[in-house]
C-alpha cells in the first residue's frame, strides 16, 4: 500500500470511530429529524363540561336502575 491509500484507510477508520462514539454518547446523528408540529389542545367551557358530566350521571343512573331490576 502506498501512503495515499494508508491515509485514506486511516481517515475512513477515524470517521467510523467518530460515528460509533456519537452513538454511544447519545448524540444526535448528522441526519436531522423533522419535528412534528405541536398538537393543538382544545379546552372545554365550563358549560360543556357540566353537560358531559350530567349525561354521564344519567348513564350511570340508567345502569344502576337496570342492575336493581335484574337482581
PDB file of N, CA, C and O in Angstrom:
ATOM      1  N   UNK A   1       0.845  -1.190   0.000  1.00  0.00           N
ATOM      2  CA  UNK A   1       0.000   0.000   0.000  1.00  0.00           C
ATOM      3  C   UNK A   1       0.883   1.244   0.000  1.00  0.00           C
ATOM      4  O   UNK A   1       1.928   1.297   0.649  1.00  0.00           O
ATOM      5  N   UNK A   2       0.431   2.223  -0.739  1.00  0.00           N
ATOM      6  CA  UNK A   2       1.187   3.460  -0.749  1.00  0.00           C
ATOM      7  C   UNK A   2       0.646   4.404   0.327  1.00  0.00           C
ATOM      8  O   UNK A   2      -0.331   4.084   1.004  1.00  0.00           O
ATOM      9  N   UNK A   3       1.259   5.521   0.475  1.00  0.00           N
ATOM     10  CA  UNK A   3       0.925   6.475   1.532  1.00  0.00           C
ATOM     11  C   UNK A   3      -0.494   7.016   1.373  1.00  0.00           C
ATOM     12  O   UNK A   3      -1.197   7.196   2.367  1.00  0.00           O
ATOM     13  N   UNK A   4      -0.911   7.270   0.177  1.00  0.00           N
ATOM     14  CA  UNK A   4      -2.249   7.812  -0.061  1.00  0.00           C
ATOM     15  C   UNK A   4      -3.319   6.810   0.358  1.00  0.00           C
ATOM     16  O   UNK A   4      -4.335   7.190   0.939  1.00  0.00           O
ATOM     17  N   UNK A   5      -3.094   5.546   0.066  1.00  0.00           N
ATOM     18  CA  UNK A   5      -4.042   4.507   0.462  1.00  0.00           C
ATOM     19  C   UNK A   5      -4.102   4.371   1.985  1.00  0.00           C
ATOM     20  O   UNK A   5      -5.180   4.211   2.558  1.00  0.00           O
ATOM     21  N   UNK A   6      -2.940   4.436   2.632  1.00  0.00           N
ATOM     22  CA  UNK A   6      -2.896   4.356   4.095  1.00  0.00           C
ATOM     23  C   UNK A   6      -3.663   5.520   4.735  1.00  0.00           C
ATOM     24  O   UNK A   6      -4.439   5.323   5.670  1.00  0.00           O
ATOM     25  N   UNK A   7      -3.437   6.718   4.226  1.00  0.00           N
ATOM     26  CA  UNK A   7      -4.128   7.891   4.770  1.00  0.00           C
ATOM     27  C   UNK A   7      -5.632   7.794   4.550  1.00  0.00           C
ATOM     28  O   UNK A   7      -6.419   8.166   5.420  1.00  0.00           O
ATOM     29  N   UNK A   8      -6.022   7.300   3.402  1.00  0.00           N
ATOM     30  CA  UNK A   8      -7.447   7.133   3.110  1.00  0.00           C
ATOM     31  C   UNK A   8      -8.064   6.104   4.046  1.00  0.00           C
ATOM     32  O   UNK A   8      -9.175   6.297   4.539  1.00  0.00           O
ATOM     33  N   UNK A   9      -7.359   5.027   4.289  1.00  0.00           N
ATOM     34  CA  UNK A   9      -7.846   3.987   5.189  1.00  0.00           C
ATOM     35  C   UNK A   9      -7.964   4.512   6.617  1.00  0.00           C
ATOM     36  O   UNK A   9      -8.950   4.245   7.304  1.00  0.00           O
ATOM     37  N   UNK A  10      -6.956   5.256   7.057  1.00  0.00           N
ATOM     38  CA  UNK A  10      -6.986   5.838   8.412  1.00  0.00           C
ATOM     39  C   UNK A  10      -8.132   6.825   8.545  1.00  0.00           C
ATOM     40  O   UNK A  10      -8.816   6.844   9.568  1.00  0.00           O
ATOM     41  N   UNK A  11      -8.352   7.644   7.528  1.00  0.00           N
ATOM     42  CA  UNK A  11      -9.450   8.613   7.570  1.00  0.00           C
ATOM     43  C   UNK A  11     -10.809   7.923   7.655  1.00  0.00           C
ATOM     44  O   UNK A  11     -11.692   8.381   8.379  1.00  0.00           O
ATOM     45  N   UNK A  12     -10.980   6.829   6.924  1.00  0.00           N
ATOM     46  CA  UNK A  12     -12.260   6.124   6.977  1.00  0.00           C
ATOM     47  C   UNK A  12     -12.456   5.488   8.350  1.00  0.00           C
ATOM     48  O   UNK A  12     -13.574   5.473   8.866  1.00  0.00           O
ATOM     49  N   UNK A  13     -11.371   4.955   8.958  1.00  0.00           N
ATOM     50  CA  UNK A  13     -11.468   4.378  10.300  1.00  0.00           C
ATOM     51  C   UNK A  13     -11.798   5.450  11.341  1.00  0.00           C
ATOM     52  O   UNK A  13     -12.603   5.215  12.242  1.00  0.00           O
ATOM     53  N   UNK A  14     -11.186   6.609  11.218  1.00  0.00           N
ATOM     54  CA  UNK A  14     -11.468   7.716  12.145  1.00  0.00           C
ATOM     55  C   UNK A  14     -12.929   8.128  12.037  1.00  0.00           C
ATOM     56  O   UNK A  14     -13.588   8.367  13.050  1.00  0.00           O
ATOM     57  N   UNK A  15     -13.429   8.211  10.827  1.00  0.00           N
ATOM     58  CA  UNK A  15     -14.834   8.576  10.621  1.00  0.00           C
ATOM     59  C   UNK A  15     -15.758   7.548  11.262  1.00  0.00           C
ATOM     60  O   UNK A  15     -16.755   7.905  11.890  1.00  0.00           O
ATOM     61  N   UNK A  16     -15.424   6.273  11.100  1.00  0.00           N
ATOM     62  CA  UNK A  16     -16.226   5.212  11.695  1.00  0.00           C
ATOM     63  C   UNK A  16     -16.207   5.312  13.218  1.00  0.00           C
ATOM     64  O   UNK A  16     -17.253   5.197  13.859  1.00  0.00           O
ATOM     65  N   UNK A  17     -15.023   5.525  13.805  1.00  0.00           N
ATOM     66  CA  UNK A  17     -14.918   5.658  15.263  1.00  0.00           C
ATOM     67  C   UNK A  17     -15.692   6.875  15.773  1.00  0.00           C
ATOM     68  O   UNK A  17     -16.281   6.817  16.852  1.00  0.00           O
ATOM     69  N   UNK A  18     -15.702   7.956  15.030  1.00  0.00           N
ATOM     70  CA  UNK A  18     -16.451   9.148  15.446  1.00  0.00           C
ATOM     71  C   UNK A  18     -17.949   8.861  15.441  1.00  0.00           C
ATOM     72  O   UNK A  18     -18.669   9.315  16.331  1.00  0.00           O
ATOM     73  N   UNK A  19     -18.419   8.121  14.459  1.00  0.00           N
ATOM     74  CA  UNK A  19     -19.832   7.767  14.412  1.00  0.00           C
ATOM     75  C   UNK A  19     -20.201   6.856  15.571  1.00  0.00           C
ATOM     76  O   UNK A  19     -21.252   7.032  16.186  1.00  0.00           O
ATOM     77  N   UNK A  20     -19.346   5.880  15.877  1.00  0.00           N
ATOM     78  CA  UNK A  20     -19.604   4.968  16.989  1.00  0.00           C
ATOM     79  C   UNK A  20     -19.616   5.743  18.300  1.00  0.00           C
ATOM     80  O   UNK A  20     -20.477   5.509  19.148  1.00  0.00           O
ATOM     81  N   UNK A  21     -18.665   6.667  18.475  1.00  0.00           N
ATOM     82  CA  UNK A  21     -18.611   7.468  19.695  1.00  0.00           C
ATOM     83  C   UNK A  21     -19.865   8.317  19.851  1.00  0.00           C
ATOM     84  O   UNK A  21     -20.397   8.442  20.954  1.00  0.00           O
ATOM     85  N   UNK A  22     -20.337   8.896  18.763  1.00  0.00           N
ATOM     86  CA  UNK A  22     -21.540   9.721  18.817  1.00  0.00           C
ATOM     87  C   UNK A  22     -22.747   8.879  19.226  1.00  0.00           C
ATOM     88  O   UNK A  22     -23.588   9.331  20.003  1.00  0.00           O
ATOM     89  N   UNK A  23     -22.832   7.666  18.708  1.00  0.00           N
ATOM     90  CA  UNK A  23     -23.948   6.791  19.074  1.00  0.00           C
ATOM     91  C   UNK A  23     -23.880   6.389  20.537  1.00  0.00           C
ATOM     92  O   UNK A  23     -24.899   6.382  21.228  1.00  0.00           O
ATOM     93  N   UNK A  24     -22.683   6.054  21.018  1.00  0.00           N
ATOM     94  CA  UNK A  24     -22.530   5.642  22.409  1.00  0.00           C
ATOM     95  C   UNK A  24     -22.758   6.797  23.376  1.00  0.00           C
ATOM     96  O   UNK A  24     -23.251   6.593  24.486  1.00  0.00           O
ATOM     97  N   UNK A  25     -22.403   7.999  22.961  1.00  0.00           N
ATOM     98  CA  UNK A  25     -22.575   9.174  23.816  1.00  0.00           C
ATOM     99  C   UNK A  25     -24.009   9.687  23.781  1.00  0.00           C
ATOM    100  O   UNK A  25     -24.374  10.569  24.559  1.00  0.00           O
ATOM    101  N   UNK A  26     -24.816   9.144  22.890  1.00  0.00           N
ATOM    102  CA  UNK A  26     -26.212   9.568  22.799  1.00  0.00           C
ATOM    103  C   UNK A  26     -26.397  10.847  22.019  1.00  0.00           C
ATOM    104  O   UNK A  26     -27.445  11.487  22.111  1.00  0.00           O
ATOM    105  N   UNK A  27     -25.416  11.218  21.272  1.00  0.00           N
ATOM    106  CA  UNK A  27     -25.521  12.434  20.474  1.00  0.00           C
ATOM    107  C   UNK A  27     -26.406  12.178  19.255  1.00  0.00           C
ATOM    108  O   UNK A  27     -26.516  11.050  18.776  1.00  0.00           O
ATOM    109  N   UNK A  28     -27.021  13.225  18.774  1.00  0.00           N
ATOM    110  CA  UNK A  28     -27.889  13.120  17.604  1.00  0.00           C
ATOM    111  C   UNK A  28     -27.014  12.931  16.368  1.00  0.00           C
ATOM    112  O   UNK A  28     -26.060  13.682  16.162  1.00  0.00           O
ATOM    113  N   UNK A  29     -27.327  11.951  15.562  1.00  0.00           N
ATOM    114  CA  UNK A  29     -26.542  11.774  14.336  1.00  0.00           C
ATOM    115  C   UNK A  29     -26.699  12.966  13.404  1.00  0.00           C
ATOM    116  O   UNK A  29     -27.567  13.815  13.606  1.00  0.00           O
ATOM    117  N   UNK A  30     -25.863  13.022  12.394  1.00  0.00           N
ATOM    118  CA  UNK A  30     -25.866  14.167  11.494  1.00  0.00           C
ATOM    119  C   UNK A  30     -27.161  14.294  10.705  1.00  0.00           C
ATOM    120  O   UNK A  30     -27.462  15.369  10.187  1.00  0.00           O
ATOM    121  N   UNK A  31     -27.933  13.218  10.605  1.00  0.00           N
ATOM    122  CA  UNK A  31     -29.217  13.276   9.912  1.00  0.00           C
ATOM    123  C   UNK A  31     -30.233  13.892  10.869  1.00  0.00           C
ATOM    124  O   UNK A  31     -30.472  13.363  11.954  1.00  0.00           O
ATOM    125  N   UNK A  32     -30.816  14.983  10.474  1.00  0.00           N
ATOM    126  CA  UNK A  32     -31.762  15.681  11.337  1.00  0.00           C
ATOM    127  C   UNK A  32     -33.157  15.127  11.137  1.00  0.00           C
ATOM    128  O   UNK A  32     -33.574  14.814  10.021  1.00  0.00           O
ATOM    129  N   UNK A  33     -33.861  15.014  12.240  1.00  0.00           N
ATOM    130  CA  UNK A  33     -35.244  14.564  12.174  1.00  0.00           C
ATOM    131  C   UNK A  33     -36.155  15.771  12.045  1.00  0.00           C
ATOM    132  O   UNK A  33     -35.894  16.832  12.613  1.00  0.00           O
ATOM    133  N   UNK A  34     -37.210  15.592  11.300  1.00  0.00           N
ATOM    134  CA  UNK A  34     -38.173  16.681  11.128  1.00  0.00           C
ATOM    135  C   UNK A  34     -39.131  16.636  12.300  1.00  0.00           C
ATOM    136  O   UNK A  34     -39.768  15.614  12.557  1.00  0.00           O
ATOM    137  N   UNK A  35     -39.231  17.744  13.004  1.00  0.00           N
ATOM    138  CA  UNK A  35     -40.105  17.810  14.170  1.00  0.00           C
ATOM    139  C   UNK A  35     -41.554  17.913  13.718  1.00  0.00           C
ATOM    140  O   UNK A  35     -41.880  18.630  12.772  1.00  0.00           O
ATOM    141  N   UNK A  36     -42.418  17.179  14.418  1.00  0.00           N
ATOM    142  CA  UNK A  36     -43.834  17.247  14.109  1.00  0.00           C
ATOM    143  C   UNK A  36     -44.406  18.516  14.731  1.00  0.00           C
ATOM    144  O   UNK A  36     -43.978  18.922  15.812  1.00  0.00           O
ATOM    145  N   UNK A  37     -45.355  19.138  14.068  1.00  0.00           N
ATOM    146  CA  UNK A  37     -45.957  20.329  14.668  1.00  0.00           C
ATOM    147  C   UNK A  37     -46.708  19.961  15.939  1.00  0.00           C
ATOM    148  O   UNK A  37     -47.278  18.875  16.040  1.00  0.00           O
ATOM    149  N   UNK A  38     -46.705  20.855  16.888  1.00  0.00           N
ATOM    150  CA  UNK A  38     -47.371  20.598  18.164  1.00  0.00           C
ATOM    151  C   UNK A  38     -48.872  20.477  17.950  1.00  0.00           C
ATOM    152  O   UNK A  38     -49.466  21.206  17.156  1.00  0.00           O
ATOM    153  N   UNK A  39     -49.471  19.536  18.680  1.00  0.00           N
ATOM    154  CA  UNK A  39     -50.908  19.353  18.570  1.00  0.00           C
ATOM    155  C   UNK A  39     -51.619  20.486  19.297  1.00  0.00           C
ATOM    156  O   UNK A  39     -51.178  20.939  20.354  1.00  0.00           O
ATOM    157  N   UNK A  40     -52.712  20.930  18.720  1.00  0.00           N
ATOM    158  CA  UNK A  40     -53.492  21.982  19.361  1.00  0.00           C
ATOM    159  C   UNK A  40     -54.384  21.349  20.419  1.00  0.00           C
ATOM    160  O   UNK A  40     -55.043  20.338  20.177  1.00  0.00           O
ATOM    161  N   UNK A  41     -54.390  21.955  21.577  1.00  0.00           N
ATOM    162  CA  UNK A  41     -55.221  21.461  22.668  1.00  0.00           C
ATOM    163  C   UNK A  41     -56.523  22.255  22.679  1.00  0.00           C
ATOM    164  O   UNK A  41     -56.522  23.486  22.681  1.00  0.00           O
ATOM    165  N   UNK A  42     -57.619  21.529  22.686  1.00  0.00           N
ATOM    166  CA  UNK A  42     -58.916  22.168  22.723  1.00  0.00           C
ATOM    167  C   UNK A  42     -59.419  22.119  24.158  1.00  0.00           C
ATOM    168  O   UNK A  42     -59.434  21.057  24.782  1.00  0.00           O
ATOM    169  N   UNK A  43     -59.824  23.251  24.672  1.00  0.00           N
ATOM    170  CA  UNK A  43     -60.336  23.285  26.028  1.00  0.00           C
ATOM    171  C   UNK A  43     -61.853  23.393  25.984  1.00  0.00           C
ATOM    172  O   UNK A  43     -62.423  24.044  25.109  1.00  0.00           O
ATOM    173  N   UNK A  44     -62.484  22.746  26.938  1.00  0.00           N
ATOM    174  CA  UNK A  44     -63.937  22.781  27.027  1.00  0.00           C
ATOM    175  C   UNK A  44     -64.357  23.906  27.954  1.00  0.00           C
ATOM    176  O   UNK A  44     -63.674  24.224  28.927  1.00  0.00           O
ATOM    177  N   UNK A  45     -65.482  24.494  27.634  1.00  0.00           N
ATOM    178  CA  UNK A  45     -66.020  25.503  28.524  1.00  0.00           C
ATOM    179  C   UNK A  45     -66.633  24.814  29.741  1.00  0.00           C
ATOM    180  O   UNK A  45     -66.866  23.605  29.728  1.00  0.00           O
ATOM    181  N   UNK A  46     -66.889  25.582  30.778  1.00  0.00           N
ATOM    182  CA  UNK A  46     -67.486  25.029  31.991  1.00  0.00           C
ATOM    183  C   UNK A  46     -68.868  24.450  31.693  1.00  0.00           C
ATOM    184  O   UNK A  46     -69.245  23.420  32.251  1.00  0.00           O
ATOM    185  N   UNK A  47     -69.622  25.110  30.813  1.00  0.00           N
ATOM    186  CA  UNK A  47     -70.958  24.623  30.459  1.00  0.00           C
ATOM    187  C   UNK A  47     -70.873  23.278  29.737  1.00  0.00           C
ATOM    188  O   UNK A  47     -71.678  22.382  29.989  1.00  0.00           O
ATOM    189  N   UNK A  48     -69.901  23.142  28.843  1.00  0.00           N
ATOM    190  CA  UNK A  48     -69.744  21.888  28.105  1.00  0.00           C
ATOM    191  C   UNK A  48     -69.355  20.756  29.046  1.00  0.00           C
ATOM    192  O   UNK A  48     -69.873  19.645  28.934  1.00  0.00           O
ATOM    193  N   UNK A  49     -68.439  21.040  29.978  1.00  0.00           N
ATOM    194  CA  UNK A  49     -68.051  20.010  30.950  1.00  0.00           C
ATOM    195  C   UNK A  49     -69.241  19.584  31.798  1.00  0.00           C
ATOM    196  O   UNK A  49     -69.396  18.400  32.094  1.00  0.00           O
ATOM    197  N   UNK A  50     -70.077  20.530  32.188  1.00  0.00           N
ATOM    198  CA  UNK A  50     -71.254  20.206  33.007  1.00  0.00           C
ATOM    199  C   UNK A  50     -72.257  19.369  32.223  1.00  0.00           C
ATOM    200  O   UNK A  50     -72.860  18.451  32.778  1.00  0.00           O
ATOM    201  N   UNK A  51     -72.445  19.675  30.923  1.00  0.00           N
ATOM    202  CA  UNK A  51     -73.355  18.879  30.097  1.00  0.00           C
ATOM    203  C   UNK A  51     -72.846  17.446  29.971  1.00  0.00           C
ATOM    204  O   UNK A  51     -73.625  16.497  30.061  1.00  0.00           O
ATOM    205  N   UNK A  52     -71.543  17.290  29.765  1.00  0.00           N
ATOM    206  CA  UNK A  52     -70.967  15.960  29.652  1.00  0.00           C
ATOM    207  C   UNK A  52     -71.116  15.209  30.969  1.00  0.00           C
ATOM    208  O   UNK A  52     -71.469  14.030  30.971  1.00  0.00           O
ATOM    209  N   UNK A  53     -70.850  15.880  32.091  1.00  0.00           N
ATOM    210  CA  UNK A  53     -70.979  15.243  33.396  1.00  0.00           C
ATOM    211  C   UNK A  53     -72.422  14.834  33.664  1.00  0.00           C
ATOM    212  O   UNK A  53     -72.673  13.754  34.200  1.00  0.00           O
ATOM    213  N   UNK A  54     -73.376  15.694  33.292  1.00  0.00           N
ATOM    214  CA  UNK A  54     -74.790  15.373  33.516  1.00  0.00           C
ATOM    215  C   UNK A  54     -75.200  14.159  32.677  1.00  0.00           C
ATOM    216  O   UNK A  54     -75.944  13.296  33.144  1.00  0.00           O
ATOM    217  N   UNK A  55     -74.715  14.103  31.453  1.00  0.00           N
ATOM    218  CA  UNK A  55     -75.039  12.965  30.588  1.00  0.00           C
ATOM    219  C   UNK A  55     -74.448  11.677  31.157  1.00  0.00           C
ATOM    220  O   UNK A  55     -75.087  10.626  31.103  1.00  0.00           O
ATOM    221  N   UNK A  56     -73.243  11.751  31.698  1.00  0.00           N
ATOM    222  CA  UNK A  56     -72.623  10.564  32.288  1.00  0.00           C
ATOM    223  C   UNK A  56     -73.375  10.133  33.540  1.00  0.00           C
ATOM    224  O   UNK A  56     -73.584   8.938  33.745  1.00  0.00           O
ATOM    225  N   UNK A  57     -73.782  11.073  34.374  1.00  0.00           N
ATOM    226  CA  UNK A  57     -74.567  10.717  35.564  1.00  0.00           C
ATOM    227  C   UNK A  57     -75.865  10.048  35.163  1.00  0.00           C
ATOM    228  O   UNK A  57     -76.320   9.121  35.832  1.00  0.00           O
ATOM    229  N   UNK A  58     -76.474  10.516  34.062  1.00  0.00           N
ATOM    230  CA  UNK A  58     -77.712   9.917  33.572  1.00  0.00           C
ATOM    231  C   UNK A  58     -77.463   8.472  33.125  1.00  0.00           C
ATOM    232  O   UNK A  58     -78.277   7.589  33.395  1.00  0.00           O
ATOM    233  N   UNK A  59     -76.332   8.231  32.439  1.00  0.00           N
ATOM    234  CA  UNK A  59     -75.998   6.870  32.013  1.00  0.00           C
ATOM    235  C   UNK A  59     -75.757   5.966  33.217  1.00  0.00           C
ATOM    236  O   UNK A  59     -76.193   4.814  33.224  1.00  0.00           O
ATOM    237  N   UNK A  60     -75.065   6.478  34.237  1.00  0.00           N
ATOM    238  CA  UNK A  60     -74.809   5.677  35.435  1.00  0.00           C
ATOM    239  C   UNK A  60     -76.123   5.330  36.146  1.00  0.00           C
ATOM    240  O   UNK A  60     -76.308   4.211  36.623  1.00  0.00           O
ATOM    241  N   UNK A  61     -77.024   6.305  36.206  1.00  0.00           N
ATOM    242  CA  UNK A  61     -78.306   6.056  36.856  1.00  0.00           C
ATOM    243  C   UNK A  61     -79.087   4.975  36.108  1.00  0.00           C
ATOM    244  O   UNK A  61     -79.724   4.121  36.725  1.00  0.00           O
ATOM    245  N   UNK A  62     -79.035   5.016  34.781  1.00  0.00           N
ATOM    246  CA  UNK A  62     -79.730   4.003  33.986  1.00  0.00           C
ATOM    247  C   UNK A  62     -79.117   2.624  34.220  1.00  0.00           C
ATOM    248  O   UNK A  62     -79.844   1.633  34.285  1.00  0.00           O
ATOM    249  N   UNK A  63     -77.803   2.543  34.348  1.00  0.00           N
ATOM    250  CA  UNK A  63     -77.147   1.263  34.605  1.00  0.00           C
ATOM    251  C   UNK A  63     -77.539   0.721  35.987  1.00  0.00           C
ATOM    252  O   UNK A  63     -77.793  -0.473  36.145  1.00  0.00           O
ATOM    253  N   UNK A  64     -77.583   1.609  36.977  1.00  0.00           N
ATOM    254  CA  UNK A  64     -77.973   1.176  38.326  1.00  0.00           C
ATOM    255  C   UNK A  64     -79.405   0.694  38.351  1.00  0.00           C
ATOM    256  O   UNK A  64     -79.732  -0.276  39.035  1.00  0.00           O
ATOM    257  N   UNK A  65     -80.267   1.379  37.598  1.00  0.00           N
ATOM    258  CA  UNK A  65     -81.686   1.015  37.553  1.00  0.00           C
ATOM    259  C   UNK A  65     -81.847  -0.373  36.943  1.00  0.00           C
ATOM    260  O   UNK A  65     -82.612  -1.181  37.468  1.00  0.00           O
ATOM    261  N   UNK A  66     -81.156  -0.669  35.861  1.00  0.00           N
ATOM    262  CA  UNK A  66     -81.286  -2.000  35.237  1.00  0.00           C
ATOM    263  C   UNK A  66     -80.628  -3.068  36.101  1.00  0.00           C
ATOM    264  O   UNK A  66     -81.065  -4.219  36.095  1.00  0.00           O
ATOM    265  N   UNK A  67     -79.573  -2.702  36.850  1.00  0.00           N
ATOM    266  CA  UNK A  67     -78.939  -3.674  37.735  1.00  0.00           C
ATOM    267  C   UNK A  67     -79.863  -4.046  38.886  1.00  0.00           C
ATOM    268  O   UNK A  67     -79.896  -5.205  39.300  1.00  0.00           O
ATOM    269  N   UNK A  68     -80.613  -3.081  39.408  1.00  0.00           N
ATOM    270  CA  UNK A  68     -81.556  -3.351  40.518  1.00  0.00           C
ATOM    271  C   UNK A  68     -82.720  -4.225  40.034  1.00  0.00           C
ATOM    272  O   UNK A  68     -83.202  -5.088  40.767  1.00  0.00           O
ATOM    273  N   UNK A  69     -83.165  -3.992  38.796  1.00  0.00           N
ATOM    274  CA  UNK A  69     -84.285  -4.771  38.252  1.00  0.00           C
ATOM    275  C   UNK A  69     -83.873  -6.239  38.062  1.00  0.00           C
ATOM    276  O   UNK A  69     -84.658  -7.147  38.335  1.00  0.00           O
ATOM    277  N   UNK A  70     -82.640  -6.464  37.593  1.00  0.00           N
ATOM    278  CA  UNK A  70     -82.222  -7.828  37.322  1.00  0.00           C
ATOM    279  C   UNK A  70     -81.840  -8.573  38.609  1.00  0.00           C
ATOM    280  O   UNK A  70     -81.794  -9.803  38.619  1.00  0.00           O
ATOM    281  N   UNK A  71     -81.575  -7.857  39.659  1.00  0.00           N
ATOM    282  CA  UNK A  71     -81.159  -8.520  40.916  1.00  0.00           C
ATOM    283  C   UNK A  71     -82.323  -8.972  41.751  1.00  0.00           C
ATOM    284  O   UNK A  71     -82.128  -9.541  42.825  1.00  0.00           O
TER     285      UNK A  71
END
